[in-house]
Amino acid sequence: SIGGLVTRRSAAAGADTAIPDNIVGGVDTNLVFGLTTINAYYARTHTQGRTGRTGSYSGSYDYNGDRYGLTVLHLTTEPQFSPEIGFLRRRGFHQENMSARFSPRPKHLRGVRKLYFQGSVDHLTDMVSNRLDSRTIDATFKGDLNSGDGFSTTVAHDRSEEHTSE
């Protein structure tokens, strides 16, 4: 699927004229090829009186097979991206995420249907200063038993940076 969107927000007649007009336009796609999915979008905003980098874009690749899995994501929201009609938690950042999985179905382990070995890294940086905001690295070991029961354990390392204004 491929889609597009354009929105415009403007002050109502007689309303506070301090509210600038805002236009947002974007395109997105969701492509599925068997066990592989590719998602991407690009959006740009235009607000009266505001200049600078006003885009946001993302791309992801996901392979979700029974034995192997891989997900890779990149997301950027530029500092002046301003969708006045929508919700935006933060702007001016880059996010990279990668997750890999190996999940065999062992025949020699009695009572075990499937094992999962999975690791992921999530890295978030401030776009303006190019400083690390946070990084999370985790590893998970999980098992599904033939009885329907299961078990799992996860180890994670989180790092967050505090930035003071200079």
Sequence and secondary structure as in RCSB ss.txt:
>XXXX:A:sequence
SIGGLVTRRSAAAGADTAIPDNIVGGVDTNLVFGLTTINAYYARTHTQGRTGRTGSYSGSYDYNGDRYGLTVLHL
TTEPQFSPEIGFLRRRGFHQENMSARFSPRPKHLRGVRKLYFQGSVDHLTDMVSNRLDSRTIDATFKGDLNSGDG
FSTTVAHDRSEEHTSE
>XXXX:A:secstr
 EEEEEEEE   TTS TTS  EEEEEEEEEEEETTEEEEEEEEEEEETT  S  EEEEEEEEEE SSEEEEEEEE
EE TT   TTS  S  SEEEEEEEEEE    SSSTTEEEEEEEEEEEEEEETTT  EEEEEEEEEEEEEETTS E
EEEEEEEEEE      
